[in-house]
């Protein structure tokens, strides 16, 4: 990997005096999709929030292009990092296009004035990518949870940030839109973005990620390409489940089979 887009060094995170992540060292490069997987409580969301600069670590630090993230101003962080939180949504009667336009604020957009051409074009591109053009003039509170999730994805895409963090972006989506969402994230990496996505669906992680990081017991249990990170024994121990492993079109597909006793 060349110089990482974002990295964590010696990261220690605590919640209510309990250790959530302990001594995490990871570097993430541009142009690749990294999936963060692991059982509930493994610290996946906590890691993503620290990468986004939303939480302060108990020890260690996050570096953005070689500089401590904590030392950078909010404007630089907002321009550099697009963050899509878990179950992101909005319920107020805001027009969908205006919601997506919020992603342009780091670029100096002023929503109280007529939209600049560059911002309008970015918003339109984002809506098209999530199949949301037909929703553009609808009020957010009239849409389904899945439709809102797609528009929240569009808002993050409109930022056009070099780093894209997504926490369970397919959780509320049907299979068609889940596949579409992962395809969008792959396209973000293809344009040169560093994409880091938290997933529970190991099949999607195996199919779409270049690299998978498995978190378990507050540490990194595995880190590598899908066939390595999801190997038999590795995820069995991490999840406390016996997996059956099949291969579809050359892609490993672990299937949870029974809970270990």
N, C-alpha and C positions, 0 to 999 in steps of 0.2 A: 504493500500500500504506500502511495506517496503521502505527502503531508496530510494528516487527517483533517476532515472538515470540522469534526467535533470529537472530543475525547473526555474520558473521566479517569482520574488518577487517584488511587487509594481512597475511593469514595466510601464513606461510612454514613449511613442514614439511620435515624432513630425515630420512633413514634411512641410517645408516652413512655419514654425510657427503655423501650424494647428495641433491639437491633432489627432493622428491616433489611438492610444491605450492609455487607461487611467486607471492606477492602476490595472494591470492584475496580478493575483496570480494563478499560475498553477504548478502542479507537475506531471511528467510523469514517469511511471514505466517501468521496463524491462518486456519483454514478452507480451506486449499488443499493439494493434493498436488503436491509437487515431486519429479520423478524425476531422479536423478543417473546419467548414462550416460557411456560412454567406453570405450576399449580397455583391455585388461589393462595394469596398471601405471600407469594414468592418475592414480591417487590417490583413487579414489572411496571406498574403505574408510577410507583415512587421513582424508579430510575428515569422514566420519561419526563416526569415533572422536574427532576434535577437537571436533565439535559436542556429543558426549556427555560431554566433559570427561575422557576416558580418557587422552589424550595431551597433552603440553605443546608448544605451537608453538615453533619457533626464533625467530619474530618474529610480531608482530600479536597479536590476541586474539579470543576468542569472547565475545559479549555475550548475556546472557539477560535479556530484557525490559529492556534498557538498562543492565544492570549486568554488570561483568566476571564471567564464569562462574567464573574461578579464585578470586574473592573470596567465593564463596558456599559454605556448608557442605555436606557430603555429603547431609544430610537434605533440604535444599531441592532439590538437584540430582536426587536420587532421586525426589522427589515430582513434579518438573517435567518430567523427561525419561524416557520409556520407550525402552529401547534393545534391539533384537533383532539380535544379531550374526550374521555370516555363518555358515551351517551350525550354528546354535545347536542343541544337543541335550543330552540327559542319558542316562546309561546305568546309573545305580545303581537298585536296586529300590525306588524311591519311587512311591507311589501317584500317579496322574495328577492327581487333584484337589488333592493336597498340593503338587505341582509348580506348578500354576497359582496356588495360594494364596500362593506366594512373591512374587507380584506385589503383594500387599497389605502387604508389610513397610514400604514407605514411608509407609503410612497408620497405622502403629503396631500392626499385627497381631502377635500373639504366638502362634506355631504350637505352643508347648508348653502352651497353654491352650485351652479350648473356643472355637470360632470365633465372633466377633461376628456378629450378623445382617447388618450392612452389608457385612462382608467375605465372608460366605457368599453373599450375593446377587450381589456383584460377580464372584465366582468362577463362580457358576452362569451368569451372563450371558455371561461370556467363553467358557465351555465351549460354550454354545449357539451362539455366533457362529461357532465353528470346527467345528461338527458333532462336538463331542467329548464330549457327555454320555454316550454309550454306552461311552466309554473311561475314564470318571472313576474307576472302582475298579480299573482294570488297573494292574499294575506297569509303569513306564516301560521297563524292560529287556525286556519281552515284546512291545513294539510295533514296527512298521515305522519306517523312517527318516522316511517321509512323515507318519505319525501323530505321531511325536515332534515334527516341525517344526510341525505344527498346534497341538500343546499348548504349545510354546514361544511361538508367536504368542498363544495364550490367556493365558499368564503375563504377557506384555507388555500385553495389553489390560486385564487385571485391575488394572493400575496406575492406569488412568484418568487418565494424565498429559496435560497440555495440549500436549506435544510428543512425537511418536512418530517414532523413527528406526528404519528397518528396512534391513538390509544383505542383499540377495539373498534375500528371504523366499520366493520361488517356485522356488528352484533345485532342490529335491528333490521337487517336487510334480508330479503329473500335470496335464494341461490343465484338468480340471474344478476341482481345488482351487486351481490357480494363478489361475484366473478368480475363484474365490470369495475368495481372499486379497486380490486387488486390489479387489474389491467391498467387502470389510471395511475396507480402508484408505481408500477413498472415503467410507465411512460415518463413519469417524473424523474426516475433514475436515468432513463435514456437521454433526457435533456441535460443531465449532469448534476441533478440534485442528489443530496445524501438523504435517503429515505429510511426511517426507522419506525417500525410498526409493531405494536403489541397485538398478538393474536392468541386465541384459544384454539382455533381450528388448525391442527397440525397438518392436515392435508393441504390447505391453502398455503401455509407457510412453506411446505416442501415444494409446492408447485411454483410459487412466485418469488421466493426469496433467494438471493445469492448466498446468503449467510444466515445462520440461525444461532442465536444465543439462548441457551437454556438456563434459567435461574431456578435454584432450589436451595432450601435451607440457608437463605440469605447470601448465597455465593453463586459463582458461575459453575454450573455443572457440566456444561459443554459449550463449545464455540467453534463453528466451522460450517462447511457446506452442508446442505440438508442430509446427504447420505451419511455424514459423519455425526452431526449433532443429534440426529434422530435414530441412531443405530440401536439395535436391540440391546437391552441392558442399560443403556444410558438413560433413556426416557422412562424405562420401567422403574428404575430407582428414583428418578426425580418425581414421578407422579404417584408412585405406590400402586401401579397398575401393570398388569401383564398385557403387552401389546402383541398383536399379530401384524406381521409386516408383509405387505404386498408391493408390487411395483406395477405402475400403470404408465405406459409410454416412457419408460425409463425413469419415472419419478417415484421415489419411495412414498408409500402411503401407510403410515402406522394406524392401526385400528385398535382402539381400547377394547379389550376382550373381557377381562375380569379383574376385580379388585384383589390386590394381594392380601393375604391373611397374616 
